[in-house]
């Protein structure tokens, strides 16, 4: 991985590693829900700010 200022806690890192072990169709669903949550949160923040 490249250099970054972002610090990832061990719990998050372990989740990412475990996600890599899932079948590809399940991994796709995991990313779909993550992306959906990020999008919805950004939209909510835009209306609250």
Phi and psi in degrees as a GROMACS rama.xvg file:
@    title "Ramachandran Plot"
@    xaxis  label "Phi"
@    yaxis  label "Psi"
@TYPE xy
-82.2525  172.551  UNK-2
-70.2173  141.414  UNK-3
-153.838  157.482  UNK-4
-90.1048  -5.55799  UNK-5
-79.093  131.83  UNK-6
-105.427  127.442  UNK-7
-108.812  125.785  UNK-8
-74.3806  160.843  UNK-9
-64.2219  -32.9275  UNK-10
-63.4951  -44.851  UNK-11
-65.8824  -43.4948  UNK-12
-60.7561  -43.7112  UNK-13
-63.0126  -36.0802  UNK-14
-65.365  -41.6734  UNK-15
-62.8587  -42.9054  UNK-16
-63.1372  -44.3176  UNK-17
-64.8286  -37.2732  UNK-18
-61.0239  -35.7158  UNK-19
-62.1614  -24.7596  UNK-20
-84.0938  -9.77181  UNK-21
-76.3057  156.726  UNK-22
-61.1205  152.031  UNK-23
-58.405  -37.1667  UNK-24
-66.8012  -33.0438  UNK-25
-74.1888  -41.4115  UNK-26
-57.8695  -42.0516  UNK-27
-60.2022  -40.7048  UNK-28
-66.6158  -39.2657  UNK-29
-60.1603  -47.758  UNK-30
-66.1315  -34.7788  UNK-31
-59.2085  -46.9699  UNK-32
-70.0805  -35.4879  UNK-33
-63.7983  -49.173  UNK-34
-60.8667  -40.8681  UNK-35
-62.8221  -42.7769  UNK-36
-65.4318  -41.4758  UNK-37
-63.8089  -46.684  UNK-38
-59.0239  -47.6974  UNK-39
-64.2399  -38.7191  UNK-40
-66.6061  -41.2668  UNK-41
-63.4717  -41.4691  UNK-42
-64.4634  -42.5988  UNK-43
-62.8269  -43.011  UNK-44
-63.0664  -35.8417  UNK-45
-65.4443  -34.6016  UNK-46
-82.4094  -26.5113  UNK-47
-81.4846  -34.3698  UNK-48
